[in-house]
Amino acid sequence: MPATLEVVCTDDGCELDMFELHYTYDMPDDVGVGDFSCPYCGGVDCLEAVEL
């Protein structure tokens, strides 16, 4: 099963709570939170992976 990554935006001005990234099998193994931006506010340094 491809990886699923839960992400939270920590920007105080952003209204987005949490979102999930669902990868395909073609996604490189070294892809992480730092490769994405917040889909709501566009921030790149404010995303953190949710550790379950």
C-alpha positions as protocol buffer text, in pm:
chain_id: "A"
residue {
  index: 1
  type: MET
  ca { x: 0 y: 0 z: 0 }
}
residue {
  index: 2
  type: PRO
  ca { x: 143 y: 344 z: -87 }
}
residue {
  index: 3
  type: ALA
  ca { x: 224 y: 580 z: 198 }
}
residue {
  index: 4
  type: THR
  ca { x: -30 y: 822 z: 344 }
}
residue {
  index: 5
  type: LEU
  ca { x: 104 y: 1134 z: 513 }
}
residue {
  index: 6
  type: GLU
  ca { x: -108 y: 1337 z: 757 }
}
residue {
  index: 7
  type: VAL
  ca { x: -1 y: 1702 z: 763 }
}
residue {
  index: 8
  type: VAL
  ca { x: -93 y: 2002 z: 978 }
}
residue {
  index: 9
  type: CYS
  ca { x: -35 y: 2369 z: 893 }
}
residue {
  index: 10
  type: THR
  ca { x: 111 y: 2562 z: 1188 }
}
residue {
  index: 11
  type: ASP
  ca { x: 65 y: 2912 z: 1041 }
}
residue {
  index: 12
  type: ASP
  ca { x: -147 y: 3113 z: 1288 }
}
residue {
  index: 13
  type: GLY
  ca { x: -328 y: 3290 z: 1003 }
}
residue {
  index: 14
  type: CYS
  ca { x: -421 y: 2969 z: 820 }
}
residue {
  index: 15
  type: GLU
  ca { x: -768 y: 2823 z: 867 }
}
residue {
  index: 16
  type: LEU
  ca { x: -670 y: 2473 z: 749 }
}
residue {
  index: 17
  type: ASP
  ca { x: -659 y: 2220 z: 1029 }
}
residue {
  index: 18
  type: MET
  ca { x: -519 y: 1899 z: 880 }
}
residue {
  index: 19
  type: PHE
  ca { x: -499 y: 1724 z: 545 }
}
residue {
  index: 20
  type: GLU
  ca { x: -376 y: 1395 z: 406 }
}
residue {
  index: 21
  type: LEU
  ca { x: -142 y: 1326 z: 118 }
}
residue {
  index: 22
  type: HIS
  ca { x: -208 y: 997 z: -55 }
}
residue {
  index: 23
  type: TYR
  ca { x: 90 y: 884 z: -260 }
}
residue {
  index: 24
  type: THR
  ca { x: 100 y: 652 z: -558 }
}
residue {
  index: 25
  type: TYR
  ca { x: 356 y: 379 z: -600 }
}
residue {
  index: 26
  type: ASP
  ca { x: 550 y: 608 z: -835 }
}
residue {
  index: 27
  type: MET
  ca { x: 632 y: 861 z: -559 }
}
residue {
  index: 28
  type: PRO
  ca { x: 1007 y: 852 z: -467 }
}
residue {
  index: 29
  type: ASP
  ca { x: 1084 y: 712 z: -121 }
}
residue {
  index: 30
  type: ASP
  ca { x: 1258 y: 1031 z: -4 }
}
residue {
  index: 31
  type: VAL
  ca { x: 955 y: 1260 z: -54 }
}
residue {
  index: 32
  type: GLY
  ca { x: 844 y: 1429 z: 269 }
}
residue {
  index: 33
  type: VAL
  ca { x: 655 y: 1724 z: 412 }
}
residue {
  index: 34
  type: GLY
  ca { x: 921 y: 1971 z: 295 }
}
residue {
  index: 35
  type: ASP
  ca { x: 837 y: 1892 z: -67 }
}
residue {
  index: 36
  type: PHE
  ca { x: 484 y: 2035 z: -37 }
}
residue {
  index: 37
  type: SER
  ca { x: 311 y: 2365 z: 36 }
}
residue {
  index: 38
  type: CYS
  ca { x: -12 y: 2429 z: 226 }
}
residue {
  index: 39
  type: PRO
  ca { x: -307 y: 2405 z: -15 }
}
residue {
  index: 40
  type: TYR
  ca { x: -492 y: 2681 z: 175 }
}
residue {
  index: 41
  type: CYS
  ca { x: -238 y: 2952 z: 262 }
}
residue {
  index: 42
  type: GLY
  ca { x: 47 y: 2848 z: 29 }
}
residue {
  index: 43
  type: GLY
  ca { x: 303 y: 2841 z: 309 }
}
residue {
  index: 44
  type: VAL
  ca { x: 600 y: 2608 z: 277 }
}
residue {
  index: 45
  type: ASP
  ca { x: 778 y: 2636 z: 612 }
}
residue {
  index: 46
  type: CYS
  ca { x: 464 y: 2587 z: 820 }
}
residue {
  index: 47
  type: LEU
  ca { x: 382 y: 2223 z: 746 }
}
residue {
  index: 48
  type: GLU
  ca { x: 449 y: 1946 z: 995 }
}
residue {
  index: 49
  type: ALA
  ca { x: 382 y: 1574 z: 970 }
}
residue {
  index: 50
  type: VAL
  ca { x: 136 y: 1437 z: 1225 }
}
residue {
  index: 51
  type: GLU
  ca { x: 296 y: 1153 z: 1418 }
}
residue {
  index: 52
  type: LEU
  ca { x: 38 y: 889 z: 1508 }
}
